[in-house]
Amino acid sequence: MRTIELPGGEHAVLALHGLLGNPLEMLFVGKRLQSAGYTVHIPLIPGYGYASGQDTSYRTTRCEHWFEEVQRRFDQLKRDHASVSVVGLCIGAVLALRLASERPDDVAALSVLATTLAYDGWSIPFYRFLLPLAYYTPVRYLYSYKERFPFGIKNPKLQKWIAREMAVKTSSAAGASRLSAEGIFQADRLIGQVKKSLEKVSCPTLIIHAEEDDVATPKSADLVERSISSTVSKKIILHDSYHIITLDNEKERVAAETVAFFDQSVRPVPIAIPTMLRDHHEYA
């Protein structure tokens, strides 16, 4: 799996998948954005994403390297397009928030999906909280956490397909079959950095999170909502999905809401539209 390019119009979107995931996680949303006229870039970031067939050690790089690559890809789009918005899933949403906090005048709009500012979901094993003991030893380069049921997916047919894929391969559309302790360590470092800078996020921001997210509870979405400085924001809580909401039962709504929010933010129609004020909530 390589970077996916979806050519479109003058307004672009950078789409960021989850940690040790791949561009397929964002493809459905990306195609809907392309159909709406956007140019969409879904990169596979070295040391962050996972390409099938790569070294099975799942070695990841420092989170600073991830962010440098996100900025590089963003700047490439910025040079050739009238605006660039960003949509991110899980740690991809955290990277999007960091970009918006450091480049408040450049990011046109955000859609942050299943934002993970704490690994506190119901499927996270108890020993996840013991991992910090290994972070500062060589163990973090050797240990990896095996992905397990339900794989961040509520849809039973998709669960079975992912289980089959991971049984015979090292990855699926939902990402790698294992997460390295080093990768989780770097994600935690990034999360700590972003929590301190959320108030610097000022662009229009759409927040979508599943009530039953098995990786990160809606507390992460709540933290984003109350911490950012955006005057235009919207939060949606889903009720029929788990963590990977770009693939799960409500992917159509996730895509449609993202398209509509970006449309209103970067290319509004020339008619009166009620202003979407901060602290607007929608519970589906």
C-alpha positions in Angstrom: 0.0 0.0 0.0 1.3 3.4 -1.0 0.1 7.0 -0.8 -3.2 7.5 -2.5 -3.8 10.5 -4.7 -7.3 11.5 -5.7 -7.3 14.4 -8.1 -10.0 17.1 -7.9 -10.5 20.8 -7.8 -8.7 23.8 -6.4 -9.5 23.0 -2.7 -7.5 20.2 -1.3 -7.7 17.8 1.7 -4.9 16.0 3.5 -6.2 12.8 5.0 -4.2 11.1 7.8 -4.8 7.5 8.9 -4.2 6.0 12.3 -0.9 4.8 13.9 0.4 1.7 12.0 -2.6 2.0 9.8 -2.6 2.6 6.1 -4.4 4.9 3.5 -7.2 2.4 3.0 -8.6 3.5 6.4 -9.3 6.9 4.8 -10.2 5.8 1.3 -14.0 5.9 1.6 -14.0 9.4 3.1 -11.4 10.4 0.5 -13.5 9.2 -2.4 -16.6 11.1 -1.1 -14.5 14.3 -0.9 -13.2 13.7 -4.4 -16.7 13.3 -5.7 -17.6 16.6 -4.0 -14.8 18.3 -6.0 -11.8 18.2 -3.6 -8.3 17.0 -4.4 -7.4 14.4 -1.8 -4.0 13.2 -0.7 -3.8 10.2 1.7 -0.1 9.6 2.5 1.6 6.5 3.9 4.0 8.2 6.3 7.3 6.3 6.8 7.8 5.2 10.4 4.1 5.9 11.2 2.0 3.9 8.7 2.3 0.3 7.9 2.8 -1.2 4.4 2.1 -4.9 4.0 5.3 -6.8 3.5 7.5 -4.4 5.4 9.9 -5.5 8.2 7.7 -7.4 10.7 9.5 -5.7 13.7 6.9 -2.9 13.2 9.7 -0.4 14.1 8.4 3.2 14.2 10.3 6.5 14.1 10.0 9.4 16.5 6.8 11.4 16.5 8.7 14.5 15.4 9.5 12.7 12.1 5.8 11.9 11.6 4.9 15.6 12.0 7.7 16.8 9.7 6.3 14.5 7.0 2.8 15.8 7.6 4.0 19.4 7.2 5.9 18.5 4.1 2.8 16.9 2.5 0.6 19.8 3.6 3.0 22.4 2.1 3.0 20.5 -1.2 -0.8 20.8 -1.4 -0.7 24.4 -0.2 1.5 25.5 -3.0 -0.9 24.3 -5.7 -4.4 24.7 -4.1 -6.6 27.6 -2.9 -7.0 26.0 0.5 -6.0 22.8 2.4 -8.2 21.2 5.0 -7.2 18.2 7.1 -9.1 15.1 8.2 -7.5 12.6 10.6 -8.4 9.4 12.3 -7.2 8.3 15.8 -3.5 9.5 16.1 -4.0 11.0 12.6 -6.5 13.3 14.2 -3.9 14.2 16.9 -1.4 15.0 14.1 -4.0 17.2 12.4 -4.6 19.1 15.7 -0.9 19.7 16.1 -0.7 21.0 12.5 -3.7 23.3 13.1 -2.2 24.6 16.4 1.2 25.4 14.8 -0.2 26.7 11.5 -3.4 28.4 12.5 -3.4 30.7 9.4 -2.8 27.9 7.0 -5.3 25.1 7.8 -8.6 25.9 6.3 -10.7 23.4 8.3 -10.4 20.3 10.4 -12.4 17.0 10.7 -11.0 15.0 13.6 -12.3 11.5 13.8 -12.0 9.2 16.8 -9.4 11.5 18.3 -7.2 9.6 20.7 -5.9 11.7 23.6 -6.1 8.8 26.0 -6.1 5.0 25.5 -9.1 4.5 27.8 -11.5 2.5 25.6 -13.2 -0.7 26.8 -11.1 -3.0 24.7 -7.7 -1.8 26.0 -6.1 -4.5 28.1 -5.3 -3.7 31.7 -1.5 -4.2 31.1 -1.6 -1.3 28.7 -1.1 0.9 31.7 2.1 -1.0 32.7 3.8 -0.2 29.4 5.3 3.1 30.7 7.5 0.9 32.9 9.1 -0.5 29.7 9.3 2.8 27.8 12.7 3.8 29.0 14.3 0.4 28.6 15.2 -1.6 25.4 12.1 -3.6 26.0 10.0 -1.0 24.1 11.9 -2.0 20.9 11.1 -5.7 21.4 7.5 -5.8 22.6 4.5 -5.4 20.4 0.8 -5.4 21.3 -1.3 -7.9 19.2 -4.5 -6.4 17.7 -7.5 -8.4 18.8 -11.2 -8.6 18.5 -13.2 -6.4 17.7 -10.3 -4.6 15.8 -12.0 -1.3 16.3 -15.0 -2.4 14.2 -18.6 -3.0 15.2 -19.8 -4.4 11.9 -19.8 -8.2 12.2 -19.0 -9.0 8.6 -16.1 -6.6 8.5 -14.9 -8.0 11.8 -14.7 -11.5 10.3 -13.0 -10.2 7.2 -10.3 -8.4 9.2 -9.8 -11.4 11.4 -9.2 -13.6 8.4 -6.8 -11.0 6.8 -4.8 -10.7 10.0 -4.6 -14.4 10.5 -2.8 -14.9 7.1 -1.2 -11.5 6.6 0.6 -8.9 8.7 -2.1 -6.2 8.1 -5.6 -5.4 6.8 -7.6 -2.3 5.8 -7.8 -1.7 9.6 -4.0 -1.5 9.9 -1.2 -3.7 11.2 -1.8 -6.9 13.2 0.5 -5.6 15.9 1.3 -2.3 17.5 4.8 -1.8 18.8 5.5 -0.5 22.3 7.8 2.0 20.7 4.9 3.2 18.4 2.6 3.6 21.4 5.4 5.4 23.3 5.8 7.9 20.5 2.0 8.4 20.2 1.9 9.1 23.9 4.6 11.7 23.5 2.7 13.3 20.6 -0.5 13.3 22.7 1.2 15.1 25.6 2.5 17.8 23.2 -0.9 18.3 21.6 -2.9 18.5 24.8 -0.7 21.6 25.8 -1.5 23.4 22.5 -5.2 22.7 21.8 -6.1 26.3 22.6 -4.1 27.4 19.6 -6.4 25.6 17.3 -8.7 28.3 15.8 -9.9 27.0 12.4 -13.4 25.6 11.9 -13.4 22.1 13.5 -15.6 19.1 13.1 -15.4 16.5 15.9 -16.9 13.0 15.3 -16.6 10.2 17.9 -18.3 7.0 18.6 -20.1 6.6 22.0 -18.8 3.0 22.1 -15.2 3.7 20.9 -13.2 0.7 22.1 -9.9 2.5 22.0 -10.6 6.1 23.2 -13.7 7.1 25.0 -15.6 10.3 24.0 -13.7 12.1 26.8 -11.1 12.8 24.1 -13.7 14.5 21.9 -15.0 16.4 24.9 -11.4 17.6 25.7 -10.9 18.8 22.1 -14.3 20.6 22.1 -13.8 22.6 25.3 -10.1 23.3 24.7 -9.9 24.7 21.1 -10.4 28.3 20.3 -12.4 27.8 17.2 -15.5 30.0 16.9 -17.0 27.5 14.5 -17.2 23.9 15.7 -19.5 21.0 15.7 -19.4 17.7 17.6 -21.2 14.5 16.6 -21.5 11.4 18.7 -22.2 8.2 16.8 -24.1 5.2 18.3 -23.5 2.3 15.9 -19.7 2.3 15.5 -16.5 1.5 17.4 -13.1 3.1 16.9 -12.5 3.0 13.1 -15.5 5.1 12.1 -14.2 5.6 8.6 -14.8 1.9 7.9 -17.6 1.0 10.3 -21.4 1.1 10.1 -21.7 4.9 10.0 -18.9 5.6 7.5 -21.5 7.2 5.1 -22.5 9.7 7.7 -18.8 10.4 8.7 -18.0 11.1 5.0 -21.1 13.2 4.4 -20.6 15.3 7.5 -17.0 15.9 6.6 -17.9 17.0 3.1 -20.6 19.3 4.3 -18.5 20.9 7.0 -15.6 21.5 4.6 -18.0 22.9 2.0 -19.4 25.4 4.5 -15.9 26.3 5.8 -13.9 26.8 2.6 -16.4 27.3 -0.3 -19.7 28.5 1.2 -22.6 29.0 -1.2 -23.6 32.6 -1.7 -26.8 32.5 0.4 -27.5 33.2 4.0 -26.5 30.2 6.2 -27.1 30.0 9.9 -23.8 30.4 11.7 -22.6 27.2 13.3 -21.6 28.4 16.7 -19.1 27.0 19.2 -20.5 24.5 21.6 -23.1 23.3 19.1 -23.7 19.6 19.9 -25.4 17.0 17.8 -26.2 13.6 19.1 -27.4 11.1 16.5 
